Amino acid sequence: MKQIEATILGQSYVLACPPGKDAQLREAVAIVDREMSAIRDAGKVKARERMAVLAALNLAYQKAEPKPAARADGGAGSQPGSVDLDALIQRIDEALAADGQLL
């Protein structure tokens, strides 16, 4: 299996890549990097592991969520991929509140 080198938040990873799937894997890496960068840039989360959990949950939530019609008021539902980071961080904080090991 072919391997490619990818960078997420400035850290390099060597990833196994199925034949002919280079572009798809690189797009997935770009999406994860974008999500983690947005969380980091919001300034509320410092730990890389916590950013990864938030990004993974956000991406899974986006995938599971039915696609709403665009809102007329220009709210968050009107832009694909828009994220309420404060609400997401609050949900993660509540879910992980009892687990001091992840902080």
Sequence and secondary structure as in RCSB ss.txt:
>XXXX:A:sequence
MKQIEATILGQSYVLACPPGKDAQLREAVAIVDREMSAIRDAGKVKARERMAVLAALNLAYQKAEPKPAARADGG
AGSQPGSVDLDALIQRIDEALAADGQLL
>XXXX:A:secstr
 EEEEEEETTEEEEEEE TT HHHHHHHHHHHHHHHHHHHHHTS   HHHHHHHHHHHHHHHHHS      TT  
GGGSTT   HHHHHHHHHHHHTT GGG 
